[in-house]
Amino acid sequence: MIDAPTESHVIKAGGPSRRHKPPVDPATLEHRNLRQGEFWRAVPAYRDVDEATFLDHLWQARHSVKTADELLETIKDLADPSFIADARDGFHRAPMSVRVSPYAIAAIDWNKPYSDPIRTQFIPVGSKLLRDHPRLTLDSLHELDDSPVPGLTHRYFDKALFLPLSTCPVYCRFCTR
């Protein structure tokens, strides 16, 4: 059951009141619980990487997977050869660049890569790619219309998307970019 907003959740900005959702209970934010232990050692390429190195963001950026060959070299025989062939086709046909951090690679369940949500998010497979929609454009979300200056998208009155970098640490298949 959702609690009714209290007076502290009402915003009056010179007009009618707008109600906002109450704060989220921090105990429900499971996505903030990072994996513990040396889980990355199951991936052949990371077997000898110590914790300090693996958790270093610069090391993560340098060792991100960007090609099917890099993926194959990273996971070696963790996945079925037919999956690797499908991923090779996916990398080749992907409409955008692919970049997957070692942390994400290590978090994938390589015993079931087709149903793993992290793999689905970051690693394209040819068998799942569809033809591009005929209305797809480079700026299909029309964000340039809402960008008063480069690096800032201001579509909603109370939110702005700030883009401090021109590259992402990972390229998500469902990114709004």
C-alpha positions as CSV (number, residue, x, y, z in Angstrom):
1,M,0.0,0.0,0.0
2,I,1.3,3.5,-0.9
3,D,1.1,6.1,1.8
4,A,-0.6,9.3,1.0
5,P,1.8,12.2,0.5
6,T,2.3,14.3,3.6
7,E,2.6,18.1,3.6
8,S,6.4,17.7,3.3
9,H,5.9,16.1,-0.1
10,V,3.8,19.0,-1.5
11,I,5.6,21.6,-3.6
12,K,4.0,25.0,-4.2
13,A,5.9,26.9,-6.9
14,G,3.7,30.0,-7.4
15,G,0.9,27.8,-8.8
16,P,-1.1,24.7,-7.9
17,S,0.4,22.2,-5.5
18,R,2.2,19.2,-7.0
19,R,2.5,16.1,-5.0
20,H,5.7,14.0,-5.1
21,K,6.2,10.4,-4.0
22,P,7.4,9.8,-0.5
23,P,11.1,9.0,0.0
24,V,12.1,5.4,-0.8
25,D,12.9,3.1,2.1
26,P,16.7,2.6,1.9
27,A,16.3,-1.1,2.8
28,T,14.6,-1.6,-0.6
29,L,17.6,-0.3,-2.6
30,E,19.2,-3.7,-3.3
31,H,20.9,-2.5,-6.4
32,R,23.3,-0.6,-4.2
33,N,24.6,-3.8,-2.6
34,L,27.7,-4.5,-4.6
35,R,28.8,-8.1,-4.9
36,Q,31.2,-9.3,-2.3
37,G,34.1,-11.6,-2.5
38,E,36.4,-12.2,-5.4
39,F,33.6,-13.1,-7.8
40,W,35.6,-11.9,-10.8
41,R,38.2,-14.7,-10.5
42,A,35.7,-17.0,-12.2
43,V,36.5,-15.1,-15.4
44,P,39.7,-16.5,-16.9
45,A,41.2,-13.1,-17.9
46,Y,40.7,-11.8,-14.3
47,R,41.8,-14.9,-12.4
48,D,45.0,-13.3,-11.2
49,V,43.7,-9.7,-10.7
50,D,43.8,-8.6,-7.0
51,E,40.9,-6.7,-5.5
52,A,42.5,-3.3,-5.4
53,T,43.3,-3.5,-9.1
54,F,39.9,-5.0,-10.1
55,L,38.0,-2.2,-8.3
56,D,40.1,0.6,-9.8
57,H,38.0,2.6,-12.2
58,L,41.0,3.3,-14.5
59,W,41.8,-0.4,-14.7
60,Q,38.1,-1.1,-15.5
61,A,38.1,1.5,-18.3
62,R,41.4,0.1,-19.8
63,H,40.2,-3.5,-19.7
64,S,36.6,-2.9,-21.0
65,V,35.5,-5.3,-23.8
66,K,34.8,-3.6,-27.1
67,T,35.0,-6.4,-29.6
68,A,33.9,-10.0,-29.9
69,D,37.6,-11.1,-30.0
70,E,38.2,-9.3,-26.7
71,L,35.1,-11.0,-25.3
72,L,36.3,-14.4,-26.4
73,E,39.8,-13.7,-25.0
74,T,38.3,-12.5,-21.7
75,I,35.9,-15.3,-21.0
76,K,37.7,-18.1,-22.9
77,D,35.6,-21.2,-22.6
78,L,33.0,-20.0,-20.0
79,A,30.3,-19.7,-22.7
80,D,29.3,-22.2,-25.3
81,P,31.0,-21.7,-28.7
82,S,27.6,-21.1,-30.4
83,F,27.0,-18.2,-28.0
84,I,30.4,-16.7,-28.9
85,A,29.5,-17.0,-32.7
86,D,26.1,-15.3,-32.0
87,A,27.9,-12.6,-30.0
88,R,30.4,-12.1,-32.8
89,D,27.5,-11.5,-35.2
90,G,25.9,-9.2,-32.7
91,F,29.1,-7.1,-32.2
92,H,29.4,-6.9,-36.0
93,R,25.8,-5.8,-36.6
94,A,25.3,-3.7,-33.5
95,P,24.0,-0.2,-34.4
96,M,26.2,1.4,-31.7
97,S,29.6,0.8,-30.1
98,V,29.9,-1.8,-27.4
99,R,31.9,-1.3,-24.3
100,V,31.5,-3.6,-21.3
101,S,33.5,-3.2,-18.1
102,P,35.2,-6.1,-16.4
103,Y,32.8,-5.7,-13.4
104,A,29.8,-6.3,-15.7
105,I,31.6,-9.1,-17.5
106,A,32.2,-10.8,-14.2
107,A,28.6,-10.3,-13.0
108,I,27.2,-12.2,-16.0
109,D,26.0,-15.8,-15.5
110,W,27.9,-17.4,-18.3
111,N,26.1,-20.7,-17.7
112,K,22.9,-19.0,-19.0
113,P,24.1,-16.0,-21.0
114,Y,21.0,-15.7,-23.2
115,S,18.7,-15.2,-20.1
116,D,21.2,-13.1,-18.1
117,P,19.9,-9.5,-17.7
118,I,23.4,-8.0,-17.6
119,R,24.4,-9.7,-20.8
120,T,21.2,-8.7,-22.4
121,Q,21.8,-5.1,-21.4
122,F,25.4,-4.8,-22.7
123,I,26.3,-7.6,-25.1
124,P,24.4,-7.9,-28.4
125,V,23.8,-11.2,-30.0
126,G,22.9,-11.5,-33.7
127,S,20.0,-13.8,-33.1
128,K,18.1,-11.1,-31.2
129,L,18.9,-8.1,-33.4
130,L,16.0,-6.7,-35.4
131,R,16.1,-4.5,-38.5
132,D,16.2,-0.8,-37.6
133,H,13.0,1.0,-37.4
134,P,12.4,3.2,-40.4
135,R,12.1,6.3,-38.3
136,L,15.3,5.7,-36.4
137,T,17.6,8.7,-36.5
138,L,20.9,9.8,-34.8
139,D,18.8,11.9,-32.5
140,S,15.6,9.8,-32.4
141,L,14.7,11.2,-28.9
142,H,15.0,14.8,-30.2
143,E,17.3,15.7,-27.4
144,L,19.1,18.4,-29.4
145,D,15.8,20.3,-29.3
146,D,16.1,20.3,-25.5
147,S,19.8,21.1,-25.2
148,P,20.4,24.8,-24.6
149,V,24.1,24.2,-24.5
150,P,26.3,21.2,-25.5
151,G,26.4,18.5,-22.8
152,L,23.1,19.5,-21.1
153,T,19.6,18.2,-21.9
154,H,16.8,20.0,-20.1
155,R,13.6,18.3,-21.2
156,Y,11.6,18.5,-17.9
157,F,11.1,21.6,-15.8
158,D,12.6,20.0,-12.7
159,K,15.3,17.7,-14.2
160,A,18.3,18.1,-16.3
161,L,20.7,15.5,-17.8
162,F,24.3,16.7,-17.5
163,L,26.8,14.9,-19.8
164,P,30.3,15.7,-18.5
165,L,31.9,13.2,-20.8
166,S,31.5,12.3,-24.4
167,T,32.0,8.6,-23.7
168,C,30.4,6.2,-21.3
169,P,32.1,3.5,-19.2
170,V,29.6,1.1,-20.8
171,Y,27.3,1.4,-23.7
172,C,23.9,0.1,-22.8
173,R,21.6,-1.3,-25.5
174,F,18.7,0.6,-23.9
175,C,20.4,3.9,-23.3
176,T,18.5,7.0,-24.0
177,R,21.5,8.4,-25.9
